[in-house]
């Protein structure tokens, strides 16, 4: 090899020409070279000729654009050396530029410096501005370069090949140093022109800030888009890509594959494409489109639009007001977290198997879920609102949530917390959270469907207290029975659904299936009450307002109603507490208890023996409906009418009809003749009616009467009639039972014959059986029996009808029923009436009523009008009664107070009312229309004694005024003995003043073993020390606690006499019975003596005491009694007990 040097540092600048000739020559240029011409030669070469520029320190340009690959120029800007037949070039020490152009061939360059110059480029550069990618118009860029190496394995020298076939080999540069667009740009190859799309590859790309895989060099957040900002458009392409779009309002199209895309900041649009993508919007108003596949979409902050697309997606809007769309498939829409805004959710309806879900599992706020239609509704909190449609089920969170259903079928899991669910109509499914430690409530209402509940906690039994404690509850306050009353435990049927789960069924078909709760856990009323279904308290409660409480009232919290058969005895004996307000109460049928409580009330007991308390306020009280009445409700001669002109003209009677083809028979006025009887029936001077039933008829002939005033539903009535029965075909007595039947019909005007379409087995439309009675008196006997039938219609009755027999009662052959004297009255009832506080107006109505005085200026408007017995027969049960014994010492004081001004007010100045409850001022009683003499012990309970004295009997202690002749009284010696005679003498103030010996003696309580103070006559004998009698007046002289009552203004002595003299017990003190001695007989009034002599005729003899019997005990005299030094108190009965009676008893004089 020949080495030749052109130029030199010290050489003059000359233009040289040098030829290498044969062999591998190296020709060096040094600084100060001229416009030289260099020819390397072409013969005898192995490696070829080399142009060595390493000696140059200046920047030179090596132009290799000539079509001959071994030709070119080297220029330092001053001189240009031309070379030919040069195979290798070694670059110099300056910053050299190698120029290539189309058609320049294949070149090899050594010494290409890859050191960075500090501006992002290398020291040495390629100038490829003459190269085009299409042979003449389009400059090449980094995308048009293929980088290989001389060894083909990355260890050789880098070879850059361009699209036109041109190439350059950079000796000493590895291909790995030029395997990126950035590195190619650094050596001078222009970058690909930007398309403003950050593009991924078909592989699994990680497209984040700094990603350099885009063919055009587009970057994330590089400010290299058309607007020179960070709003990037990213196409990730195929593969499972990860994309972080950074700041700016980016658009990311993830493409195929399971991609993870994070929008980071800005208002981003993220499109998942196919595959199972995970898209997160983060800050900004983002749009997320899941596309195909089961995607996870997170809108996060701000107002986002999220659409899951196809597949079973999981979507959340998080904070902000979001539009969330599930799309096709079973979407777990939408896991909401705290801080949600006002969202709109559309679940989608296609491609579903189990349906879409709104999931609030991690929420702790209290939500109100309200369904507005099928799969549609709202969910709200204090700070969040959500509207949804096309959602099949909802999962709530940890708060105390409320669910309000609609007509559709809902499926909701309420999670933990004390939740309330009300499904509404439709068959709903709720999971209220098992063992969540909170009390959940299931609300039912009328017309709800058949709901299923999971997670319901059954009541727990405590064997110590024998009670059940409920946890979860059922609220049935909106659920009523068929009558409109609120349901209670007795309205619930508990059954098994076939899988061991309890089913609670309510009266109108609503039901509740409680999964995992066994029927046995809710089998009793106590268990049902423990879960919130009310026990009936058997009280019809009013409200605080002005209530109308009648058979239609449904305001009671436990569902109790008037006359609904739901009382404690499962009958119509109702208890009513009207509450506050000015209430109107109708007790209806049966024996009711009514308390008007506060307010000015109008209280009607209705039929039955009612107890009525007015309570506070000025009340009006009626024992019977509207005060009751004993008036005859049928006109005289009803059902009897007049004689038809012909036997068959029964239909001409305007208020009659026949229930079969026959006609009732009417006797001639003034008498009656039974057609088939040999003996005339009795007559009362008016017509009789005969009804006949043949064997072919289900019902006999019937008669009907339109009523002038319809009968009122709920009111009791009594129908009385005289009746006799017999065989219609002969005179033999009737062998089978025959019944008279009373029917009623709400419709009036059913007259004459049979309505069109009837058969002989029919009864009139709407007719209801009111009552019946068997008739046993044969008309051949010449007598009739009186039959009484009491009934309470459930509907108003305008027409009353009578027939005989009934297929359900008996099948009677050829019967004839004779009727007369038919009457109809409102049934009597024995009521208890208490006006309570306030000025009350009270009416007992019919029956023997009891009135209670309890304050205020009360008036009883019909006292004594309903009595069924005499006022002086000693029977308090057969007349009206008002107990005035606390207000008056005796009947005389009571009568005097009534007589002076017609008001019981203690206004009579001649009477001493001390020691009694005061009347007057705001506490008076007026008995309208009652004469003073009509007040007796029977109707006032005021006796002739200051207080009622009790007598010991085998049946216990009885007031002396209640004893009757024949009653048994316990005796000390002879066991129970019957009373043979009772005497009574009343003495007023005048009589007592005229005869001091008639004044009574008062024995204080406990003096002689008596449990209460005891009043006796002065001559009455009291047993002392077990074996002797002492007269009361002598005891008054001896004992300080026994005295003669000098101030007593009246007294009534009651005498009990037996077959023999007895020791009996009055107020537990041993005392003598009446002994008919001379003084005792003299003390009796004339009528009493006459009655006594009638019973004991021998007593009229002067030796009366001998004729009667000897005394039960001897009497001790006054002196002997005074000489007794022992304390008599408490010892007098130490050895005396009544025979036949072991327990303590009381007695009275």
TAFENVEN-V148121 format. One line per field, one symbol per residue. ss: DSSP state (A for helix, B for strand, O for the rest). burial: I if it has 24 or more other ideal C-beta (glycine too) atoms within 12 Angstrom, else O. A space follows every 50 residues. Layout:
BEGIN
ss = ???
burial = ???
END
This chain:
BEGIN
ss = OOBBBBOOOOOOOOOOBBBOOOOOOBBBBBOOOOOOBBBOOOOOOOOOOB BBBBBOOOOOBBBOOOOOOOOBBBBOOOOBBBBBOOOBBBOOOOOOBBBB BOOOOBBBBBOOOOOBOOOOOBOOBBBBBBOBOOOOOOBOOAAABBBBBO OOOOOOBBBBBBOOOOBBBBBBBBAAAAOOAAAAAAOOOOOOOOOOBBBO OOOOOBBOOOOOOOOOOOOOOOOOOOOOOOOOBBBOOOOOOBBBOOOOOO BBBOOOOOOBBBOOOOOOBBBOOOOOOBBBOOOOOOBBBOOOOOOBBBOO OOOOBBBOOOOOOBBBOOBBOOBBBOOOOOOBBOOOOOOBOBBBBBOOOO OOOOOOBBBOOOOOOOOBBBBBBOOBBBBBOOOOBBBBBOOOBBBOOOOO OBBBOOOOOOBBBOOOOOOBBBOOOOOOBBBOOOOOOOOOBBBBBOOOOB BBBBOOOOOBBBOOOOBBBOOOBBBBBBOBOOOOOBOOAAAOBBBBOOOO OBBBBOOOOOBBBBOOOOAAAAOOAAAAAAOOOOOOOOOBBOOOOOOBBO OOOOOOOOOOOOOOOOOOOOOOOOBBBOOOOOOBBBOOOOOOBBBOOOOO OBBBOOOOOOBBBOOOOOOBBBOOAAAOOOOOOOOOOOOOOOOOOOOOOA AAOOOOOOOOOOOOBBOOOOOOOOOOOOOOOOOOOOOOBBBBBOOOOOOO OOBBBBBBBBBOOOOBBBBBBBBBBBBOOOOOOOOOOBBBBBBBBOOOOO OOOOOOOOOOOOOOOOOBBBBBBBBOOBAAAOOOBBBBBBBBOOOOBBBB BBBBOBOOOBOOOOBBBBBBBBBBBBOOOOOBBBOOOOOOBBBOOOOOOB BBOOOBBBBBOOOOOOOOOOOOOOOAAAOOBBOOOOOOOOAAAAAAAAAA AOOBOOOOOOOOOOOOOOOBOOBBBBBOOOOAAAOOAAAAOOOOOOOOOB BBBOOBBBBAAAOOOOOBBOOOOOOOBBOOBBBBBBBOAAAAAAOAAAOO BBBOOOOOOOOOOBBBOOOOBBBBOOOBBBBAAAAAAAOOOBBBOOOOOO BBBBBBBOOOOOBBBBOOBBBBOOOOOAAAAAAOOAAAAAAAAAAOAAAA OOOAAAAAOOOOOBBOOAAAAAAOOOOOOOOOOOOOOOOOOOOOOOOOO
burial = OOOIIIIOOOOOOOOIOIIIOOIIIIIIIIIIIIIIIIIIIOOOOOOIII IIIIIIOIIIIIIIIIOOIIIIIIIIOOIOIIIIIIIIIIIIOIIIIIII IIOIIIIIIIIIIIOOOOOOIIIIIIIIOIIIIOOOOOIIIIIIIIIIIO OOOOOOIIIIIIIIOIIIIIIOIIIOIIOIIIIIIIIIIIIIOIOIIIII OOOIIIIIIOIIIIIIIIIIIIOIIOOOOIIIIIIIIOIIIIIIIIIIII IIIIIIIIIIIIIIIIIIIIIIIIIIIIIIIIIIIIIIIIIIIIIIIIII IIIIIIIIIIIIIIIIIIIIIIIIIIIIIIIIIIIIIOIIIIIIIIIIOO OIOOIIIIIIIOIOIIIIIIIOOIIIIIIIIOOIIIIIIIIIIIIIIIII IIIIIIOIIIIIIIIIIIIIIIIIIIIIIIIIIIOIOIIIIIIIIIOIII IIIIIIIIIOOOOOOOOIOIIIIIIIIIIIIOIOIIIIIIIIOIOOOOOO IIIIIIIIOIIIIIIIIOIOIIIOOOIIIIIIIIIIIIIIIIIOOOIIII IOIIIIIIIIIIIIIIIOOOOIIIIIIIIOIIIIIIIIIIIIIIIIIIII IIIIIIIIIIIIIIIIIIIIIIIIIIIIIIOOIIOOIIIIIOIOOOOOOI IOIOIIIIIIOIIIIIIOOOOIOIIIIOOOIIOOOIIIIIIIIIOOIIII IIIIIIIOOOIIIIIIIIIIIIIIIIIIOOOOOIOIOIIIIIIIIIOIOI IOIIOOOOOOOOIIOOIIIIIIIIIOIIIIOOOIIOIIIIIIIIOIIIII IIIIIIOOIIOIIIIIIIIIIIIIIIIIIIIIIIIIIIIIIIIIIIIIII IIIIIIIIIIIIIIIIIOOOIOOIOIOOIIIIIIIIIIIIIIIIIIIIOO OOIIIIOIOOIOIOOIOOIOOOIIIIIOOIOIOIIIIIIIIIIIIIIIII IIIOOOIIIIIIIOOOIIIIIIIOOIIIIIIIIIIIIIIOOIOOOOOIII IIIIOOIIIIIIIIIIIIIIIIIIIOOIIIIIIIIIOIIOOIIIIOOIII IIIIIIIIOIIIIIIIIIIIIIIIIIIOOIIOIIOOOIIOOIOOIIOOIO OOOIOOOIIOIIIOIIOOOOIOOOOOOIIOOIIOOIIIOOIOOOIIIII
END
